[in-house]
Amino acid sequence: MFALAGAGIGATAAVALAQLGAGGGLLGGIIVLIVLTIAFLLAPVVGVVAGLRAGESARTADTGPPYVATAVGALLGYLVMMGAVLIALVIGMAIADSGGAGSEMAPTPTGGSSVGGGGAGAGGGGGLQLGQYIVPIVAVALPTVLTAIGGVGLSSWRHGSTPSGPGNALDIDIVRAGKFGAVGLVVLAVVGTGAAVVPDLLSEEPQVEVNGDASALGDTLYADGTVSNPGDEEVTTTLSIELVIDGGVVATTEDELTLSPGGEMSISWPIVSADGLTDAQGQAINSGNFEYRYVINGQVVETYEGQ
């Protein structure tokens, strides 16, 4: 059940990314955020359904409520579901990105170029940064398991019989407590999923500022810039820089940076050499028709436009 849900969500997202050509742009980042949020919120719902089915099967077999087996099954199923979603997203973004980049590789007749000018702006979402989703994925596993257990309890509630008679008051209280406890568990898990995961996905952190620039040495083009941390806490983050020509990502470089509170760091990273470009790409760079996207946690924090 979890695997089918994950395959369906992921396949839909992959088709949308590929058809819209939104792999490395703002639209691609929005689609990824929406799809993962839907998957996170849907997981506890699938957990409830799985718990109900498990409870029904146990009742038919005249066995006790399978709480432990349901919890383990829900955890494994959830991980399979999210794995299917992530794999489909990666494939969809790769297909979308490949549609905009040059496919024929040939050395350019020119050497490196000296690039001047600059600019800043907003841009697209860059490639899928899987690392930032690990914590939310692990966090949602707990409410998914809890809702599955709650589903088993709800199944028992639907088909169980409440004892009656003056001598069964304690049994009645226990049954009622179990029923309301199951409902409360499901509600708490679903609400907790939304409260804990969605704000984390929408977070703007880390608060790192980048001022981009470009230079060339010999036949190698460099991505330069100044990275600063205006906050009062140390920040460790991964900065990716994408070279974009005619809307397609031609080359990418990245590294992990650690900035002290109020700290600043200058960078100058080689991003592509002349023999890694087609003739058209080399001419575009010489003419200043390119841009750098500085990406942190899937968000473009700076765009440098060549001149």
N, C-alpha and C positions, 0 to 999 in steps of 0.2 A: 504493500500500500504506500509506504513512504517512498520506495524507489520509483513507483509509477508517478507519484506527485512530483518528485524531483525531476524526473525525465521530462514530464510535460512542461513544467515551469522553465527548465533550462532550454528545452528545444524552442519554446516560444520566444524566449529572450534571444537565443542565437539567431533565429530567423529574422527577428526585428533588427538586431545589430547589423546583420549582413545585408539585408534589403535596404536599410537606411544609410549604410556606409558610415556608421557612427562609432567605429572602433576607437579612434583617438581623439574625438571631439567632445564638446560639451554635452551633446545629445547622448553620446555613448555613456558618459559618466552618470547622467540622469537615469538612463535605462537600467544600468547596473544597480544603482541605489534603489530604484523602485522594485526591481526584481528580487533583490536580496531582502528588502523589508517585507515584501509579500511572503517570501519563503519563510522568514523568521516568524511572522505572525500566523502563517498557516500551519506550521509544524505542531503547535499544541492542539489545534483543531483535529489534525490527522491523528494525533495521540489519543484524543478522546474517542474517535471512531474506532481506532485499533483496540482500545481498552474495552469498549462496548462489545466488539466482536469476540474478544478473548473471553469476556464474562459470559456471553451467550454460549460459546463453545463449552465452557466449563459447566454451565448449568445443564446443557444437553447431556454431557457425559456424567453428570451427577457427581462432580468433584468440587473441591473447595475453590474459592476465588484465586486465580493464578497471579497474585500481585507481583511476586519476584520475577517470574518468567515474562510477564508483560512489561515490567520495567526494563529488563535486559533487552527484550526484543524492540521496545520503543527506542532505546538508546542507539542500538545498532542500526535500526531502520532510519532514524534521524540522520546519523552520520552518512549513510548511503545516499539519502535524499540530498543533503547539502553538497556532497561530493559530486553528484550528478549535475546539480545546478552550476557549481563552479567550473566543472569541466566544459559544460555547454557554453558558459559565458566566455571562457578563454578561447574556445574554438570560434565562437561568433565574432569576438573582437579581432582575432587573428585574420579571419576572412575579410572583415571590414577594412582592416589596416592594409592588407595586401592589395586591395583594390585601388588604393591611392598612391602606392609607391611604384617607382620605376622597376621594371623586371629585367631589363637588359643592362648588363654591367660591362662597361668599357672604359679604359683610361681616358681622361680628358687631355686635350693637347696643351692646356695651360697649367701653370703651377698653382701655388697658393695665391690667395687674394687678400689684400688688406681691406678690411671692412670698417667703415666708420659710421657715425650716427647711432641712433638707438631709439628706444621707445618702450613704454610699458603699457600693459593692458590686461584684459581678461581673456581667457581662452578655454579650450576644451579640457577633457578629463584625463588624457593620457592613457597608458596601458593599465590593465587590471592589476592592482597592487594587492596580492593575496594576503600579505602579512597583516594588514589592518583589519581583516575580517576574522582572524583566528579567535580572538577573545570573544566577540559576539557569538560566534558559532558555538563555542564551548559553553557560554553563558546560557544560551537558549536550550541546551540539552537538558538542563534541570527542569524547567517548567514543562518541557515536552514529556519527560518521564513522569512528572507529577500528574499531568492531565491524563496520561494513559492509565495510571493507577486509579485516578478518580473515575475514569470511564468504567473500569471493572466494578468499582463500588456502585456506580449508577445502574449498571446492568443488574446487579443484585437487588437494588432498590425497585427496579421496574417489575421484576418477576418474583421477588421474595414475598412472603406472607408475614404479616404482622401478627404475632401471637396475641391471643385474647384470653380473658379470664382473670379473676381476682388474684390468682397466684402468679401471674406472669408480668407484673408491673415492672420489675427490674429488666426483664427481657425486652419489654416494649421500649423502655428508655434507651437500652443499648442499641436496638435497631434504629430508633429515630436518630440517635446521635451519629451512628454510622452513615445514615442517609444524608443528613445535613453536612456532615464532615466531608463526604465525597463531593457534594455540590460546592462547598466552600473551597475545597482543594482545586477544583477545576477553575473556578472564577479567579482565585488568587494567582494561579499559574499563568493564566492568559493575561491578566492585568499586569502581572510582574514582568512578563515578556515584553509587552509594549513599553512599560516604564523604564526598563533597564537597557533595552537594546536600541530602540529607535533613536533616543537622544544621542547615544554614542555614535550611531551612524551619521547623524546630522551634525556632529560636532565639527567645529572649525579648527580644532587643535591639530598639529602644534602651531603656535603663533610665531612663525618665522618669516622674516621679510627678505626679499631677494631683489637686487638691482642688477639686471643682466647687461652683458656686453659681449663683444666678439673680437677676435684677433686671428692672425695667421702667421705661421712661421714656416718658411720653406713651402712644401706642398701640403701642409697639415693645417686644418681649420680648428681653432680652439673656441670653446665656450667659456667665457669669463664671467665674473660677477662678484658681487659682495653680498654675503649672507649674514644677517644680523638677528639677534634674539632680544627683542625689546622687553621681554618678560622678566620676572624676578625669580624664575626657576630654571635650572639647567635643562636643556632640551637635546635629546639625541634623536635624529631623524634621518631618513634616506632621501636624498635629493636626486631626482632624475632630470636629465636635460635631453630634450628631443630636438633634432634638426628636422625642420619641416619645409618641404619644397612642393609647391602646387597642391597644398592640402594633404600631402602624404608624408608620413614619418620615414625619413631616409636613414637616420642613424640615431642611436641613443647611447648615453653614458650615464652612470650613476655611481654614487658612493655614499657611505654613511658619515654624517657629520655630528659632532657634539659641540654645542655652544653653551658657554657659561652665561649666567644671568647678565644681560646687558652687553654680551660679547659680540664680536664681529669677526668675520673670516673672509679672506679673499681667495677666490678659486680661479683656476685656469686649466681646464681639462681638454685634452685632445679629443675631438669627436669624430672626425673623418679626414682621410687623406685623398689626394687627387685620384689615386688608382682605384678608389672605392666608389667613384662617381661615374655616371654616364656623361656623355658630351653635353646633353641638355641640362643636367644638374649642375655641371661645372660652370656653364654659361650663366645659369640662374644665380649661382653664388657670386660670380664676378660682377653681375649686374645688381646685386643686393636684393634679389627677389627670393628671400628665404626668411625664416624666423626660428628663434629658439623658444621652446616652451620649458619653463622651469616647474617641475611637478613634484609635489610633496603629498603623500597619502592620497594619490589619485586626483589631487586638485592642482590646477595650474595657478601658481602664485605670482608668476611673472611671465610676460611675453616680450622678447626682444626682437624687433623687426630690423632686418638689414637695410642698408641704404646704399 
